[in-house]
Amino acid sequence: MTFLNRVREVALHGVHHGATMALAAAQACSGHELQLLPHYFPAAEHPRDHERLVEVFFDAANSIALTSQAKDIVNKVFSGL
């Protein structure tokens, strides 16, 4: 595997890990079964609506990211070598 492909794999793993942590935290805090919801943005009248929603949750995402250990994410990706 080339270096560029490995970097792309690490980046995508980080995105997946972040989304997983966000959903897990939201379910734990809300008590709702989020696993049953569809995993996509519904159609919006204005595309900026989704961007605003992402901006609203930016602080929560930062908190989750700060509690995640980057070395653990990298170790998961490179453990298959």
Order of alpha helices (4+ residues) and beta strands (2+ residues): alpha-alpha-alpha-alpha
